[in-house]
Amino acid sequence: MDLARTDIVVSLSALDIFHSGRTLRSSVYGSSDPDRDLPELARAVLDGTLDPATLITDRTGLDGAVAAFDRMARGEGARTVVLP
């Protein structure tokens, strides 16, 4: 499902939402704040509490970028780093 399309319609039962006590909330890029989050992530990398290598599932050259996007579209892997 492509959530970026403007013609996608989501139907929800108001009664189901009310009875389950749920909240409907949107998020763009995880609702991160780059001004706050990037310095915090950089500190975690520098002090050794975050190893960025564990976040990378694949590395490829520019010639493999299209295949990396195809894998991403199929939901395979998390992050591919494209190296020049």
Biopython code that builds the backbone (N, CA, C, O; Angstrom):
import numpy as np
from Bio.PDB.StructureBuilder import StructureBuilder

atoms = [
    (1, "MET", "N", (0.841, -1.177, 0.000)),
    (1, "MET", "CA", (0.000, 0.000, 0.000)),
    (1, "MET", "C", (0.885, 1.239, 0.000)),
    (1, "MET", "O", (1.815, 1.342, 0.800)),
    (2, "ASP", "N", (0.606, 2.149, -0.869)),
    (2, "ASP", "CA", (1.384, 3.374, -1.004)),
    (2, "ASP", "C", (0.672, 4.489, -0.251)),
    (2, "ASP", "O", (-0.276, 5.076, -0.772)),
    (3, "LEU", "N", (1.119, 4.792, 0.974)),
    (3, "LEU", "CA", (0.445, 5.796, 1.790)),
    (3, "LEU", "C", (0.703, 7.220, 1.327)),
    (3, "LEU", "O", (0.066, 8.151, 1.819)),
    (4, "ALA", "N", (1.623, 7.405, 0.394)),
    (4, "ALA", "CA", (1.906, 8.746, -0.087)),
    (4, "ALA", "C", (0.881, 9.210, -1.112)),
    (4, "ALA", "O", (0.811, 10.400, -1.418)),
    (5, "ARG", "N", (0.087, 8.291, -1.644)),
    (5, "ARG", "CA", (-0.916, 8.675, -2.631)),
    (5, "ARG", "C", (-2.060, 9.419, -1.950)),
    (5, "ARG", "O", (-2.446, 9.088, -0.829)),
    (6, "THR", "N", (-2.593, 10.419, -2.630)),
    (6, "THR", "CA", (-3.667, 11.225, -2.045)),
    (6, "THR", "C", (-5.037, 10.598, -2.231)),
    (6, "THR", "O", (-6.006, 11.061, -1.630)),
    (7, "ASP", "N", (-5.145, 9.550, -3.052)),
    (7, "ASP", "CA", (-6.454, 8.946, -3.279)),
    (7, "ASP", "C", (-6.712, 7.736, -2.377)),
    (7, "ASP", "O", (-7.723, 7.055, -2.541)),
    (8, "ILE", "N", (-5.824, 7.463, -1.439)),
    (8, "ILE", "CA", (-6.022, 6.368, -0.495)),
    (8, "ILE", "C", (-7.014, 6.815, 0.576)),
    (8, "ILE", "O", (-6.846, 7.869, 1.189)),
    (9, "VAL", "N", (-8.040, 6.009, 0.793)),
    (9, "VAL", "CA", (-9.055, 6.329, 1.793)),
    (9, "VAL", "C", (-9.012, 5.252, 2.876)),
    (9, "VAL", "O", (-8.968, 4.059, 2.577)),
    (10, "VAL", "N", (-9.025, 5.680, 4.114)),
    (10, "VAL", "CA", (-9.028, 4.764, 5.253)),
    (10, "VAL", "C", (-10.379, 4.885, 5.947)),
    (10, "VAL", "O", (-10.802, 5.982, 6.313)),
    (11, "SER", "N", (-11.054, 3.748, 6.125)),
    (11, "SER", "CA", (-12.341, 3.754, 6.815)),
    (11, "SER", "C", (-12.169, 3.182, 8.208)),
    (11, "SER", "O", (-11.594, 2.107, 8.382)),
    (12, "LEU", "N", (-12.665, 3.895, 9.189)),
    (12, "LEU", "CA", (-12.584, 3.468, 10.579)),
    (12, "LEU", "C", (-13.955, 3.554, 11.220)),
    (12, "LEU", "O", (-14.738, 4.455, 10.920)),
    (13, "SER", "N", (-14.233, 2.628, 12.088)),
    (13, "SER", "CA", (-15.477, 2.671, 12.835)),
    (13, "SER", "C", (-15.267, 3.526, 14.081)),
    (13, "SER", "O", (-14.449, 3.192, 14.937)),
    (14, "ALA", "N", (-16.000, 4.616, 14.179)),
    (14, "ALA", "CA", (-15.877, 5.491, 15.344)),
    (14, "ALA", "C", (-16.201, 4.742, 16.624)),
    (14, "ALA", "O", (-15.578, 4.976, 17.660)),
    (15, "LEU", "N", (-17.178, 3.836, 16.559)),
    (15, "LEU", "CA", (-17.560, 3.070, 17.744)),
    (15, "LEU", "C", (-16.421, 2.150, 18.187)),
    (15, "LEU", "O", (-16.158, 2.019, 19.383)),
    (16, "ASP", "N", (-15.739, 1.511, 17.220)),
    (16, "ASP", "CA", (-14.601, 0.653, 17.574)),
    (16, "ASP", "C", (-13.473, 1.461, 18.209)),
    (16, "ASP", "O", (-12.860, 1.014, 19.178)),
    (17, "ILE", "N", (-13.200, 2.636, 17.673)),
    (17, "ILE", "CA", (-12.142, 3.481, 18.239)),
    (17, "ILE", "C", (-12.525, 3.908, 19.655)),
    (17, "ILE", "O", (-11.694, 3.878, 20.562)),
    (18, "PHE", "N", (-13.766, 4.299, 19.838)),
    (18, "PHE", "CA", (-14.240, 4.739, 21.156)),
    (18, "PHE", "C", (-14.157, 3.600, 22.180)),
    (18, "PHE", "O", (-13.632, 3.788, 23.278)),
    (19, "HIS", "N", (-14.669, 2.434, 21.823)),
    (19, "HIS", "CA", (-14.709, 1.323, 22.776)),
    (19, "HIS", "C", (-13.330, 0.752, 23.092)),
    (19, "HIS", "O", (-13.115, 0.206, 24.174)),
    (20, "SER", "N", (-12.402, 0.874, 22.156)),
    (20, "SER", "CA", (-11.063, 0.329, 22.415)),
    (20, "SER", "C", (-10.152, 1.364, 23.067)),
    (20, "SER", "O", (-9.037, 1.038, 23.474)),
    (21, "GLY", "N", (-10.620, 2.616, 23.171)),
    (21, "GLY", "CA", (-9.813, 3.663, 23.799)),
    (21, "GLY", "C", (-8.579, 4.016, 22.984)),
    (21, "GLY", "O", (-7.553, 4.391, 23.550)),
    (22, "ARG", "N", (-8.663, 3.903, 21.686)),
    (22, "ARG", "CA", (-7.513, 4.155, 20.814)),
    (22, "ARG", "C", (-7.445, 5.611, 20.380)),
    (22, "ARG", "O", (-8.426, 6.351, 20.452)),
    (23, "THR", "N", (-6.278, 5.995, 19.934)),
    (23, "THR", "CA", (-6.049, 7.338, 19.411)),
    (23, "THR", "C", (-5.491, 7.218, 18.003)),
    (23, "THR", "O", (-4.606, 6.399, 17.753)),
    (24, "LEU", "N", (-5.988, 8.005, 17.106)),
    (24, "LEU", "CA", (-5.490, 8.036, 15.735)),
    (24, "LEU", "C", (-4.510, 9.193, 15.628)),
    (24, "LEU", "O", (-4.858, 10.340, 15.909)),
    (25, "ARG", "N", (-3.283, 8.889, 15.219)),
    (25, "ARG", "CA", (-2.246, 9.913, 15.165)),
    (25, "ARG", "C", (-1.396, 9.679, 13.917)),
    (25, "ARG", "O", (-1.118, 8.535, 13.558)),
    (26, "SER", "N", (-0.992, 10.742, 13.270)),
    (26, "SER", "CA", (-0.119, 10.611, 12.107)),
    (26, "SER", "C", (1.336, 10.838, 12.520)),
    (26, "SER", "O", (1.625, 11.352, 13.600)),
    (27, "SER", "N", (2.224, 10.444, 11.639)),
    (27, "SER", "CA", (3.643, 10.614, 11.911)),
    (27, "SER", "C", (4.376, 10.796, 10.593)),
    (27, "SER", "O", (4.137, 10.056, 9.638)),
    (28, "VAL", "N", (5.256, 11.769, 10.537)),
    (28, "VAL", "CA", (6.104, 11.974, 9.372)),
    (28, "VAL", "C", (7.538, 11.759, 9.810)),
    (28, "VAL", "O", (8.041, 12.459, 10.689)),
    (29, "TYR", "N", (8.196, 10.784, 9.192)),
    (29, "TYR", "CA", (9.578, 10.442, 9.533)),
    (29, "TYR", "C", (9.711, 10.168, 11.028)),
    (29, "TYR", "O", (10.677, 10.585, 11.667)),
    (30, "GLY", "N", (8.720, 9.456, 11.575)),
    (30, "GLY", "CA", (8.770, 9.111, 12.986)),
    (30, "GLY", "C", (8.587, 10.291, 13.913)),
    (30, "GLY", "O", (8.858, 10.201, 15.110)),
    (31, "SER", "N", (8.122, 11.408, 13.354)),
    (31, "SER", "CA", (7.938, 12.644, 14.113)),
    (31, "SER", "C", (9.223, 13.073, 14.821)),
    (31, "SER", "O", (9.194, 13.606, 15.930)),
    (32, "SER", "N", (10.333, 12.830, 14.159)),
    (32, "SER", "CA", (11.607, 13.221, 14.757)),
    (32, "SER", "C", (11.828, 14.723, 14.616)),
    (32, "SER", "O", (11.211, 15.383, 13.780)),
    (33, "ASP", "N", (12.701, 15.232, 15.433)),
    (33, "ASP", "CA", (13.115, 16.627, 15.385)),
    (33, "ASP", "C", (14.616, 16.611, 15.121)),
    (33, "ASP", "O", (15.400, 16.417, 16.051)),
    (34, "PRO", "N", (15.033, 16.813, 13.865)),
    (34, "PRO", "CA", (16.458, 16.716, 13.536)),
    (34, "PRO", "C", (17.352, 17.615, 14.380)),
    (34, "PRO", "O", (18.473, 17.229, 14.711)),
    (35, "ASP", "N", (16.872, 18.817, 14.736)),
    (35, "ASP", "CA", (17.689, 19.720, 15.560)),
    (35, "ASP", "C", (17.977, 19.119, 16.930)),
    (35, "ASP", "O", (19.028, 19.380, 17.515)),
    (36, "ARG", "N", (17.058, 18.325, 17.437)),
    (36, "ARG", "CA", (17.231, 17.686, 18.740)),
    (36, "ARG", "C", (17.867, 16.295, 18.590)),
    (36, "ARG", "O", (18.789, 15.940, 19.325)),
    (37, "ASP", "N", (17.357, 15.514, 17.623)),
    (37, "ASP", "CA", (17.709, 14.105, 17.539)),
    (37, "ASP", "C", (19.091, 13.828, 16.936)),
    (37, "ASP", "O", (19.792, 12.930, 17.403)),
    (38, "LEU", "N", (19.492, 14.580, 15.911)),
    (38, "LEU", "CA", (20.788, 14.299, 15.285)),
    (38, "LEU", "C", (21.960, 14.525, 16.231)),
    (38, "LEU", "O", (22.851, 13.678, 16.287)),
    (39, "PRO", "N", (22.004, 15.637, 16.985)),
    (39, "PRO", "CA", (23.103, 15.775, 17.951)),
    (39, "PRO", "C", (23.087, 14.665, 19.011)),
    (39, "PRO", "O", (24.143, 14.206, 19.447)),
    (40, "GLU", "N", (21.901, 14.243, 19.417)),
    (40, "GLU", "CA", (21.793, 13.168, 20.409)),
    (40, "GLU", "C", (22.312, 11.851, 19.838)),
    (40, "GLU", "O", (23.019, 11.110, 20.522)),
    (41, "LEU", "N", (21.965, 11.562, 18.596)),
    (41, "LEU", "CA", (22.472, 10.343, 17.948)),
    (41, "LEU", "C", (23.986, 10.419, 17.755)),
    (41, "LEU", "O", (24.685, 9.426, 17.956)),
    (42, "ALA", "N", (24.494, 11.588, 17.367)),
    (42, "ALA", "CA", (25.941, 11.744, 17.186)),
    (42, "ALA", "C", (26.675, 11.509, 18.505)),
    (42, "ALA", "O", (27.722, 10.863, 18.522)),
    (43, "ARG", "N", (26.137, 12.026, 19.602)),
    (43, "ARG", "CA", (26.756, 11.792, 20.923)),
    (43, "ARG", "C", (26.765, 10.303, 21.261)),
    (43, "ARG", "O", (27.749, 9.789, 21.792)),
    (44, "ALA", "N", (25.672, 9.615, 20.953)),
    (44, "ALA", "CA", (25.590, 8.177, 21.244)),
    (44, "ALA", "C", (26.614, 7.392, 20.432)),
    (44, "ALA", "O", (27.194, 6.429, 20.934)),
    (45, "VAL", "N", (26.840, 7.794, 19.178)),
    (45, "VAL", "CA", (27.866, 7.129, 18.359)),
    (45, "VAL", "C", (29.247, 7.416, 18.938)),
    (45, "VAL", "O", (30.068, 6.510, 19.077)),
    (46, "LEU", "N", (29.500, 8.675, 19.274)),
    (46, "LEU", "CA", (30.816, 9.050, 19.778)),
    (46, "LEU", "C", (31.139, 8.424, 21.134)),
    (46, "LEU", "O", (32.293, 8.087, 21.399)),
    (47, "ASP", "N", (30.124, 8.266, 22.000)),
    (47, "ASP", "CA", (30.407, 7.668, 23.313)),
    (47, "ASP", "C", (30.291, 6.139, 23.308)),
    (47, "ASP", "O", (30.475, 5.487, 24.336)),
    (48, "GLY", "N", (29.978, 5.578, 22.121)),
    (48, "GLY", "CA", (29.983, 4.119, 21.980)),
    (48, "GLY", "C", (28.698, 3.415, 22.385)),
    (48, "GLY", "O", (28.655, 2.185, 22.385)),
    (49, "THR", "N", (27.654, 4.153, 22.730)),
    (49, "THR", "CA", (26.398, 3.492, 23.108)),
    (49, "THR", "C", (25.542, 3.141, 21.903)),
    (49, "THR", "O", (24.567, 2.403, 22.043)),
    (50, "LEU", "N", (25.879, 3.649, 20.727)),
    (50, "LEU", "CA", (25.184, 3.303, 19.499)),
    (50, "LEU", "C", (26.209, 2.943, 18.437)),
    (50, "LEU", "O", (27.079, 3.750, 18.110)),
    (51, "ASP", "N", (26.109, 1.744, 17.901)),
    (51, "ASP", "CA", (26.988, 1.291, 16.822)),
    (51, "ASP", "C", (26.203, 1.401, 15.519)),
    (51, "ASP", "O", (25.324, 0.576, 15.271)),
    (52, "PRO", "N", (26.492, 2.389, 14.683)),
    (52, "PRO", "CA", (25.709, 2.572, 13.459)),
    (52, "PRO", "C", (25.808, 1.387, 12.504)),
    (52, "PRO", "O", (24.921, 1.198, 11.672)),
    (53, "ALA", "N", (26.859, 0.593, 12.605)),
    (53, "ALA", "CA", (27.001, -0.565, 11.721)),
    (53, "ALA", "C", (25.858, -1.560, 11.914)),
    (53, "ALA", "O", (25.504, -2.279, 10.979)),
    (54, "THR", "N", (25.281, -1.609, 13.104)),
    (54, "THR", "CA", (24.177, -2.539, 13.349)),
    (54, "THR", "C", (22.883, -2.092, 12.672)),
    (54, "THR", "O", (21.932, -2.868, 12.580)),
    (55, "LEU", "N", (22.840, -0.845, 12.198)),
    (55, "LEU", "CA", (21.647, -0.328, 11.538)),
    (55, "LEU", "C", (21.679, -0.529, 10.025)),
    (55, "LEU", "O", (20.684, -0.278, 9.345)),
    (56, "ILE", "N", (22.804, -0.975, 9.504)),
    (56, "ILE", "CA", (22.988, -1.137, 8.063)),
    (56, "ILE", "C", (22.849, -2.613, 7.716)),
    (56, "ILE", "O", (23.535, -3.460, 8.289)),
    (57, "THR", "N", (21.953, -2.919, 6.769)),
    (57, "THR", "CA", (21.771, -4.313, 6.370)),
    (57, "THR", "C", (22.532, -4.652, 5.104)),
    (57, "THR", "O", (22.757, -5.827, 4.816)),
    (58, "ASP", "N", (22.939, -3.631, 4.330)),
    (58, "ASP", "CA", (23.637, -3.905, 3.079)),
    (58, "ASP", "C", (24.421, -2.678, 2.657)),
    (58, "ASP", "O", (24.096, -1.551, 3.031)),
    (59, "ARG", "N", (25.449, -2.917, 1.879)),
    (59, "ARG", "CA", (26.237, -1.845, 1.263)),
    (59, "ARG", "C", (26.345, -2.157, -0.215)),
    (59, "ARG", "O", (26.477, -3.317, -0.606)),
    (60, "THR", "N", (26.289, -1.111, -1.040)),
    (60, "THR", "CA", (26.385, -1.321, -2.477)),
    (60, "THR", "C", (27.029, -0.111, -3.129)),
    (60, "THR", "O", (27.083, 0.970, -2.543)),
    (61, "GLY", "N", (27.510, -0.302, -4.334)),
    (61, "GLY", "CA", (27.998, 0.811, -5.139)),
    (61, "GLY", "C", (26.834, 1.455, -5.863)),
    (61, "GLY", "O", (25.695, 1.005, -5.743)),
    (62, "LEU", "N", (27.121, 2.520, -6.623)),
    (62, "LEU", "CA", (26.060, 3.198, -7.367)),
    (62, "LEU", "C", (25.356, 2.257, -8.335)),
    (62, "LEU", "O", (24.162, 2.400, -8.595)),
    (63, "ASP", "N", (26.107, 1.290, -8.870)),
    (63, "ASP", "CA", (25.505, 0.358, -9.820)),
    (63, "ASP", "C", (24.473, -0.568, -9.162)),
    (63, "ASP", "O", (23.686, -1.197, -9.870)),
    (64, "GLY", "N", (24.459, -0.665, -7.855)),
    (64, "GLY", "CA", (23.499, -1.512, -7.157)),
    (64, "GLY", "C", (22.358, -0.747, -6.521)),
    (64, "GLY", "O", (21.543, -1.335, -5.810)),
    (65, "ALA", "N", (22.279, 0.566, -6.764)),
    (65, "ALA", "CA", (21.261, 1.391, -6.113)),
    (65, "ALA", "C", (19.847, 0.992, -6.525)),
    (65, "ALA", "O", (18.947, 0.958, -5.686)),
    (66, "VAL", "N", (19.640, 0.689, -7.811)),
    (66, "VAL", "CA", (18.301, 0.314, -8.269)),
    (66, "VAL", "C", (17.862, -0.987, -7.603)),
    (66, "VAL", "O", (16.716, -1.108, -7.168)),
    (67, "ALA", "N", (18.753, -1.943, -7.523)),
    (67, "ALA", "CA", (18.432, -3.214, -6.856)),
    (67, "ALA", "C", (18.141, -2.984, -5.375)),
    (67, "ALA", "O", (17.278, -3.648, -4.802)),
    (68, "ALA", "N", (18.856, -2.047, -4.753)),
    (68, "ALA", "CA", (18.606, -1.729, -3.336)),
    (68, "ALA", "C", (17.202, -1.169, -3.154)),
    (68, "ALA", "O", (16.516, -1.522, -2.196)),
    (69, "PHE", "N", (16.768, -0.299, -4.064)),
    (69, "PHE", "CA", (15.404, 0.225, -3.984)),
    (69, "PHE", "C", (14.376, -0.881, -4.207)),
    (69, "PHE", "O", (13.324, -0.891, -3.569)),
    (70, "ASP", "N", (14.680, -1.813, -5.111)),
    (70, "ASP", "CA", (13.774, -2.943, -5.337)),
    (70, "ASP", "C", (13.645, -3.787, -4.068)),
    (70, "ASP", "O", (12.541, -4.195, -3.707)),
    (71, "ARG", "N", (14.769, -4.053, -3.387)),
    (71, "ARG", "CA", (14.724, -4.817, -2.131)),
    (71, "ARG", "C", (13.910, -4.066, -1.076)),
    (71, "ARG", "O", (13.125, -4.667, -0.344)),
    (72, "MET", "N", (14.104, -2.751, -1.005)),
    (72, "MET", "CA", (13.363, -1.953, -0.042)),
    (72, "MET", "C", (11.861, -2.029, -0.324)),
    (72, "MET", "O", (11.063, -2.147, 0.607)),
    (73, "ALA", "N", (11.471, -1.963, -1.601)),
    (73, "ALA", "CA", (10.062, -2.032, -1.971)),
    (73, "ALA", "C", (9.451, -3.383, -1.594)),
    (73, "ALA", "O", (8.261, -3.468, -1.290)),
    (74, "ARG", "N", (10.269, -4.437, -1.614)),
    (74, "ARG", "CA", (9.789, -5.767, -1.217)),
    (74, "ARG", "C", (9.840, -5.969, 0.294)),
    (74, "ARG", "O", (9.410, -7.008, 0.795)),
    (75, "GLY", "N", (10.362, -4.986, 1.022)),
    (75, "GLY", "CA", (10.442, -5.090, 2.482)),
    (75, "GLY", "C", (11.618, -5.919, 2.961)),
    (75, "GLY", "O", (11.607, -6.424, 4.084)),
    (76, "GLU", "N", (12.625, -6.064, 2.124)),
    (76, "GLU", "CA", (13.805, -6.841, 2.480)),
    (76, "GLU", "C", (14.905, -5.917, 2.999)),
    (76, "GLU", "O", (15.317, -4.986, 2.308)),
    (77, "GLY", "N", (15.368, -6.171, 4.189)),
    (77, "GLY", "CA", (16.426, -5.353, 4.764)),
    (77, "GLY", "C", (15.877, -4.064, 5.323)),
    (77, "GLY", "O", (14.706, -3.732, 5.139)),
    (78, "ALA", "N", (16.735, -3.348, 6.006)),
    (78, "ALA", "CA", (16.314, -2.100, 6.646)),
    (78, "ALA", "C", (16.952, -0.908, 5.954)),
    (78, "ALA", "O", (16.255, -0.019, 5.464)),
    (79, "ARG", "N", (18.286, -0.891, 5.914)),
    (79, "ARG", "CA", (18.982, 0.248, 5.332)),
    (79, "ARG", "C", (20.157, -0.233, 4.477)),
    (79, "ARG", "O", (20.951, -1.077, 4.893)),
    (80, "THR", "N", (20.238, 0.323, 3.291)),
    (80, "THR", "CA", (21.374, 0.062, 2.417)),
    (80, "THR", "C", (22.141, 1.357, 2.252)),
    (80, "THR", "O", (21.556, 2.398, 1.951)),
    (81, "VAL", "N", (23.434, 1.297, 2.444)),
    (81, "VAL", "CA", (24.308, 2.453, 2.236)),
    (81, "VAL", "C", (24.881, 2.340, 0.825)),
    (81, "VAL", "O", (25.469, 1.320, 0.464)),
    (82, "VAL", "N", (24.703, 3.402, 0.028)),
    (82, "VAL", "CA", (25.247, 3.432, -1.317)),
    (82, "VAL", "C", (26.573, 4.158, -1.266)),
    (82, "VAL", "O", (26.643, 5.333, -0.907)),
    (83, "LEU", "N", (27.627, 3.441, -1.632)),
    (83, "LEU", "CA", (28.986, 3.987, -1.606)),
    (83, "LEU", "C", (29.410, 4.391, -3.008)),
    (83, "LEU", "O", (29.131, 3.664, -3.961)),
    (84, "PRO", "N", (30.076, 5.529, -3.162)),
    (84, "PRO", "CA", (30.525, 5.945, -4.499)),
    (84, "PRO", "C", (31.627, 5.051, -5.019)),
    (84, "PRO", "O", (32.120, 5.260, -6.128)),
]
sb = StructureBuilder()
sb.init_structure("model")
sb.init_model(0)
sb.init_chain("A")
sb.init_seg("    ")
for serial, (resi, resn, name, xyz) in enumerate(atoms, 1):
    if name == "N":
        sb.init_residue(resn, " ", resi, " ")
    sb.init_atom(name, np.array(xyz, "f"), 0.0, 1.0, " ", f" {name:<3s}", serial, name[0])
structure = sb.get_structure()
